[in-house]
Amino acid sequence: NGGKVVDIGRAAFITVLNVISNTFFSIDLAHYSSDLSGQDFQELVCVIMEIAGKPDIADYFPVLRLVDPQGAQRRMTICYAKLIEIFDRIINERGPNARNDLLDSFLNLAEDDNSELSHNDFKHLLLVLTNFLIALLLSRTPNSLLELTLSKANDKSITLSLLVYRKLNQGLTQHRTVEWAMAELLHNPEKIAKARDELEKVLGKDGLVQELDISKFPFLQAIVKETFRLHPPAPFLVPHKVETFVEMCGFTVPKNAQIIVNVWAMGRDPSIWTDPNIFLPERFLERTTDFKGQDFELIPFGAGRRICPGLPLANKMVHLMLASLVHCFHWRLADELKPEDIDMSETFGITLHRSEPFRAIPIRV
């Protein structure tokens, strides 16, 4: 309403965090107005992501873990202690009114006379689940990231964490996808106009997007597919390891070799895609290719037994967030920037993100 510039990627990230915190506690633990100066959940997640996302020499030379040359374990331990404090406060403040969330389920189990799980077990369980969340945010396997918390959790809490793992397995790098999609749409104004027309025909001017509506928006679905093709959230997926010797295309892949899949290059292969470097959602209106693991030219979530189990929910979240941003707001570029002047450069890492955060001005419809 104030015509202020919005960091779209950050807004999507906070939305995703709050989806998780509401599943756990029925409260928002992240706030767009936060300056990240306090020791809150939002800041701790960002700090842990920063630590876990940086290469650590101790990961390659395990003998150095006792020395902790980069201080990663020390900083992580401090963050975990602060997370425990947050969980303590939330548990202690929970009143008698049932909210039917994950915390209520935990507390009901703890109060059962036959339960062997204590409140302390649940706090460590919440740490394990938070680490799964952060591993998903980084699109990496949570190996050393979980060692500290798993060493403190007992077998029962680890087992319980597996039962609720699907609630966290949401492919949370998808806030990057929403940011990239909005950048591409504002870089190509005719595309966002076409998407807005499609949404308005189904929803009217004042309707809100619902999950059941997604199938009614073929162009919106094409936009999401094209964004995954050009800007896969994890450009090399999660590293895999070969379990046995494999012969492939005349090469021998040795047992235990680490395999990295370059899905970024696959999405820009000119032998597969016409005009591969151009954002052209219409290409998916003419073909049945999808990103759910059956079409190997487009596998941003992987494929087979190791496909990301959070794909279904991530798919819904991206469509719902993107549709809401397009349908509920008109967008204006900041600083009188022209669409063709938007910086679309990428920065490679564990995740593929923009070199500069994408900011624009929303105008309520």
N, C-alpha and C positions, 0 to 999 in steps of 0.2 A: 504493500500500500504506500510505502514511503518512497518508492522509486530508487531504492538503494541497490548497489551492485551486490550480487550473490555469487559465492563460490559454489558452483553446481556440484562438483565432486565431493566437497566437504558436506554439503547438505545431504547428498545421497548416502554418504558414509554414516552420518549421524542417524539418518532414518533406519539404516540396517542395524546399527547398534541398539537402537530403541526397540526394534522388532524383537531382538534377542532378549533385552532386559525386561520387556513386558511379558515374554514367554516365561522367564524365570521368576520375576518379582512383581509383575503388574505395575511397574513404574518406569518412567523415563530416566535413564542414567546418563544420557548425553544431551547436550543442549547447544543449539547453534550459536547462542549468544556468549557461550563460554570462551574465555581467552586462553584457556588451558594453563592458567597460572596456578590453579589449586590442584591438590592431589586427589582428583576425582577419577572415576572409572574411565571416563573418556580419555583423559590424559595418560593414565596408566596403560591403556590399550595401545595408544599411539607410541609410548616409550618402549613397550615390550616389542611392538612391531619393528621399531627402529633397531633395537638390539638384535632381534632374531633375523632381521633382513640383511644384516651386514655379514660378510664372510668372516669367519673366526678361524684362526690358524689352528686352534685346539680341535676343531672338527676334523682336520686332516692329520693331525699328530696328537692322538688321544692322550699320550703321556704328558702333554702340556696342560691338561685340564686341571691338574692339581695346582699348577702355577697361576692359571687364569691370566695369561699375558695381556689380554686386551680388556680385562675387567668386566667381561660380559656376564659371568656367573654372579659376580658380586652385585652388579646393578640389577640383574634379574631377581636375585634374592630379596633385595630391598623392595622391588615392585611387588613381588608376591606377598611380602609382609603387609604392604599397604592394601592389597586386594583383600587379604584376610580381614583387615580392619573394616573395610567397606562391607564385606559379607556379614561380619559380626554385628555391625550397626543395623543392617537391614533385618537380620533375624531377630534382634532384640526389639526392634521397633514394630515388628509384625503384631498387630492386635488380634482380638478374638474373631474378627469378621473374616470368614473364608473367602478367598478370591479364586480358588480352583486353578492356581498356577503351579509351576514346578516346586516352588518353595513350600506351598501348602502340602503337596504330596510328600516332600521330605520330612516336614515337621510331623505329619500324621504317622509316618513310619517310625519316627524317633519316639513318639509317645506310646507306640504299641508295646504292651508288656513283654511280648516275645521278641521284640526287635533287638538285634545285635549291633545296630548302627546308632551312633551318637551324633550330637550336633557337630562335634569336631570332625567326624567322618564326612558330614555333608559339606563343611567348609572346604575340606580338601577336595571333595568331589567337584565343587564349584570351581576350584582352581584348575582341575583337570579339564573341565568343560570349557573354561575360559581359554585355556591353552589350545584346545581343539579349534575354538573360534579364531584365535590369532593365527594358527597354522593355516586355516582356510583363507583368512584375509591375505596371507602371503602366498597362497597356493603352493605350500610346501609340506613335506611329510614331517609331522611333529616329533622327530626323533629326540635330539638332545634338548629340545625345547621343553619336553615333558619330564626329563629325568628327575629334576628336583622335586616336582610335585608328586610324581609316582612313587618316589622313595619315601614320601611322608604319608601316602594314602594306603589303607589296608586293602586286602583282596576284595572285600565286600563293596567298598566304595568304587573301586575300579570296575567291578562287574556292573554295578548300577550305572556307572558313567556310559558303558557301552549300550545300555538299554535306552538312554536318552540322547545318544550321540546324533541320531538323525535330526534332532531339533536344532543342533548346531551346524550340521553339515549343509550349509546353505550356499556354498560357493561365493563367499562374501567379497571376493574381488570384484563383484559385479557393480559396485558403485563406480568403478573405473569405466565399465561399459556404458553406464548411464551418462557419465561425463563425456565420453567420446561420442556417443550418439547425439547428444545435444550440440556438441561442437560441430559435428558433420552437418547436422540439420541447419544450423545457423550459417554455416559456411556455404550451404546450398539452399537458399531461401525457398525455392520452388518446392523442395522436398517437404519442408515443415508445413508449408501451406497445404500441400496435398494430404499430409497426415492429419492436419487439423480438420480439413473438410470431411475426411473419412470418419473421424471420431464424432464430429458434430451431427452427421447424418444418422448415426446410431443413437447417440446419447442426448441429442439436443444441446442447447447452449448451457443449460444449468445441471445436466446430469453428471454423476460421478462414475468413474470407471470401476467396474467390479470384475472379479476374477472370471466369472462366467462370460464376460463380454469379450475376452481376448480373442477367441476364435472368430469373432465377427470383424476383425481388423486385419485383413491380409497384408495391407501395405505397412502397417505398424510392425507386423511379424517380419516382413521383408527387411525393414530398417534394422531390426535387432539382428537378424542373420547377417546382413551386410556389415554391421558394426563388429560382430564376432569374427567375420572373415578378415577385415582390414586391421582390427585392433584386438586380437585375442588377449584376454586378461593375463594369462600365463603363456608367454610366447614359446616356451620350451616345455610346457606342461610340468608335471612333477617328475623328477628323475626316476627311472625304473632300472631294475637289475635283471639280467638274463639268468634263468635258473639252470640252463643246460646249454651245451654247444649248439649253435644254430647256423645253418648254411642259408645265406640270403644274397641273391643277385651275384653269385660268384664269390662272395666274401664269407669268411668264417668269423662269426661273432663268438668270442670265447665265453665260457661260463663265468658268471659273476661280473661281467662287464656292465658298466653303467650306460644306460641308453637315454639319450635326450631326443625328443621329437620336436622338430622345428615347425610348429604349426603356423608361425608367422610367415615363413617362406612358402608353405603350402597354400596359404590363403592368397598369395600374390604370384602364383605360378602361372605364366601366360599360356602354358599348354592346357590349363584347366579352365582359366577364367579369361573372358574377353575384357580388354581394358582393365587389367587387374588393379591398377593404382587409382582408379576412379571410383568414388562413392556412388554406386548405382543400385539402389534397392530393387528397382524394377526387374533386375536379372532373376530374382527369386520368385517373381510372379509367373515366370515362364518355365520354372523347373521345380522339381519336388525335393530338392536337396534340403536336408535338415541337419541340426547340430547335435543330435541325440545319440550319435555313435554308430549309425548305420551307413552313413555316407562319409568315406574316409578322406574326401577332399576338404571336409569342414568338421574338425573334431576339437573345438576349443575346450571341451570337457574330457577329452580322452575317449576311449572306446573299450569295449570288452569288459572283462571282469574287474578291471581297475578303473573303470569310468567313474567320474566324480559322483558319489551318491547324493550330493546336494543339488544335482542338475534340475530336478523338477521344481523345487522351491525357488532356486535362483532364477529359473526361466520365468516364473510368475512374477517375482519381485521386479525384475528388469522391465517387463512389459507394463506392469502397473505403475511403477514410478515414472517411466518415460511417457506413458499415455497421460498421466496426471499433469506432468510438466507442460506437455504440448497443448492439452485441452483446456486447462484452467488458467493459463497465462499466455499473453503475448510477450515476446522477448525482444529487447533492444540491446545492441552491443554497446559496451561502455566506451567512453572517450571518442564517440563519433566514429568508431572503427567501421570500415567497410567489410562486408562478408568475405571478399577475396583476400583481405589482409589478415585474416585470423591465422595465428601461428598454429600449424598442425603438426609440428615436429614432435617426435617421440623420444623417450628416454628408456633404454632397455635396462632390465634388472630381473629380479625374481618375478615381478609383475611389469606389465607394459603400461607406463603412464605418460601423460603429457609432459613436455618439457616445462611448460608453464601452466599453472591451474587455470581452468576455463571459468571466466567470470562474465556474467551478463545481468541485465536489469529486467526482472519480471514485472509485468503490468497485469494486474488482476483483470480477467475477462468479466 
